[in-house]
Every structure is written in structure tokens, then in C-alpha cells.
Amino acid sequence: MPKGIYTCRYLLIHNREVWISSHAMKQARVREIDFPDHVHHVLKTGKMVRFGKSGVKFVKKTSEGSIVCVGIDNGQQIVIKTIERGN
């Protein structure tokens, strides 16, 4: 496993394993987003939006505001690069 990457064995989206970077975990803590509970819920039930060549966003609206997980899809796995709050 690459250094600075977190994965959950059972987190698969479109038959691709999801990896979460250590930067994304830190940003979730700074932005007071409950990691891993809220993040896994966003990845499982949120709306997936593709942008650019390989960019992907997972968006889920909550009572405190939207939670957005931004990452890349390289064809074999999805790597979440950052987690932020939307409007």
C-alpha cells in the first residue's frame, strides 16, 4: 500500500476500490467533518459528478451544508484527494 493512503476493504464504487489520501483525512478533521462515518456515507450514497478527464466529485447535502469529496478515477481505483464543505 502506498504511503499516506487509507483504504477500506469493503468500500467499492462501480467495482473500483476507493482510496482516501492522508491529506483528505486531515482536511476532513480541519473542516469538522466526521471521518470516516460521514465520508463513507457520502461516498456510498452521494451523487457522483465527473469533470475533466479523470476528475470525480461525490456530493451529499446535509443539514450543516454539503459535503464534497474530490478525487480522481484512474480506471482501476478511485483516489479521494480532498474533502470540503459546500453550500
Wavefront OBJ file of the C-alpha trace (Angstrom):
o trace
v 0.000 0.000 0.000
v 1.385 3.459 -0.897
v 2.457 5.701 1.972
v -0.135 8.267 3.075
v -3.135 6.435 1.603
v -6.036 4.942 3.589
v -8.326 2.269 2.185
v -11.321 0.354 3.420
v -11.600 -3.251 2.219
v -15.325 -3.113 1.676
v -15.630 0.308 0.027
v -16.212 -0.354 -3.669
v -17.844 2.026 -6.141
v -18.571 0.755 -9.675
v -16.322 -2.251 -8.889
v -13.391 0.055 -8.138
v -11.595 0.201 -4.808
v -11.713 3.621 -3.110
v -8.521 5.048 -1.574
v -8.514 8.149 0.648
v -5.348 10.245 0.882
v -3.937 11.379 4.206
v -4.386 14.986 3.018
v -8.124 14.339 2.638
v -8.310 12.901 6.167
v -6.542 15.977 7.581
v -8.836 18.348 5.680
v -11.903 16.485 6.978
v -10.688 16.965 10.548
v -9.893 20.666 9.975
v -13.330 21.249 8.429
v -15.034 19.342 11.262
v -16.376 16.545 9.060
v -16.700 13.263 10.941
v -14.173 10.863 9.418
v -14.791 8.038 8.450
v -18.541 7.862 9.160
v -19.751 10.888 7.171
v -17.147 10.417 4.454
v -18.085 6.781 3.826
v -21.775 7.754 3.814
v -21.075 10.448 1.187
v -19.109 8.009 -0.963
v -21.815 5.326 -0.751
v -24.976 7.445 -1.155
v -23.839 10.779 -2.607
v -24.233 11.983 -6.168
v -21.205 11.297 -8.364
v -20.227 14.095 -10.772
v -17.449 13.676 -13.317
v -15.363 16.610 -14.532
v -12.322 16.966 -16.735
v -10.510 13.905 -17.994
v -10.464 11.820 -14.828
v -11.866 14.046 -12.078
v -14.748 12.906 -9.909
v -16.771 14.535 -7.105
v -19.115 12.917 -4.621
v -21.670 15.377 -3.221
v -24.155 14.806 -0.401
v -26.362 17.517 1.121
v -26.626 17.587 4.913
v -28.247 19.934 7.417
v -24.888 21.669 8.078
v -24.187 22.089 4.334
v -22.995 19.858 1.538
v -20.007 17.559 1.906
v -17.896 17.230 -1.238
v -15.245 14.548 -1.777
v -12.981 15.408 -4.718
v -10.724 12.833 -6.342
v -9.535 11.129 -9.484
v -10.666 7.959 -11.221
v -7.737 6.265 -12.934
v -9.756 3.345 -14.282
v -8.741 0.782 -11.669
v -9.329 2.708 -8.461
v -10.739 5.981 -7.183
v -8.400 8.153 -5.088
v -10.030 10.857 -2.940
v -7.656 13.841 -2.825
v -9.576 16.310 -0.637
v -12.799 16.702 1.338
v -14.587 20.034 1.677
v -17.879 21.651 2.634
v -20.111 23.193 0.003
v -23.173 25.423 0.240
l 1 2 3 4 5 6 7 8 9 10 11 12 13 14 15 16 17 18 19 20 21 22 23 24 25 26 27 28 29 30 31 32 33 34 35 36 37 38 39 40 41 42 43 44 45 46 47 48 49 50 51 52 53 54 55 56 57 58 59 60 61 62 63 64 65 66 67 68 69 70 71 72 73 74 75 76 77 78 79 80 81 82 83 84 85 86 87
